[in-house]
Amino acid sequence: MTDTLRHIKQDLHAMMNGVASAAMRDAGMTQDYRTNFGVELPRLQTMAEELRHDHAQQLATLAQALWKESVRECRILGLMLFPPAEMDGELAEVWLADIHTLELVQVASLHLFSHMPKATDKAFEWMAAESELVQMAGYYTIGHILRTHTLNDRAIDELRDQATAALASENTQLRMAAQRALARLSTD
């Protein structure tokens, strides 16, 4: 696995976007990382698809190894690669506790959390959390779930109640996450 990680980091370095990396650093978006190559999300998605094909038997192990790296792109790849069926609620809590940026919340919600077993239950749990970042994970996760699934009347009422509280928040990002979930609900 060490050779694979080294190869991935070399590939990321070769794709480095210095302008994007500097802009993220200047905006304070990279303080949680030792390294940020500034690689754009579509390029990381393409890389994840290649890695998924080349390492199909070891995806969970590779994803966990990438997640442990203090490199923005490695963490994103880890979220994109981890098999959702293997992400239980307890492990999701551990990973979410280690997320400190909105970008990672959005990637985790799209690629992992919204596809894991009992994702809806976990999303509602997160919407009621104290941490605004965890709440955002709940709203983004439920928003992605609503792309392919419908909620029962009780869950719809709960989402509306939770979102009403979030819409009163001073946190613009939390309000936007709640608004997006409600917008997805209204397109059902």
Secondary structure, DSSP 8 states (H G I E B T S, - for coil): -HHHHHHHHHHHHHT--HHHHHHHHHTTTTTT-SB-----HHHHHHHHHHHHHHTGGGHHHHHHHHHHSSBHHHHHHHHHHS-GGG--HHHHHHHHHT--SHHHHHHHHHHTGGGSTTHHHHHHHHHTSSSHHHHHHHHHHHHHHTTT----HHHHHHHHHHHHHHHTSS-HHHHHHHHHHHHHHHT-
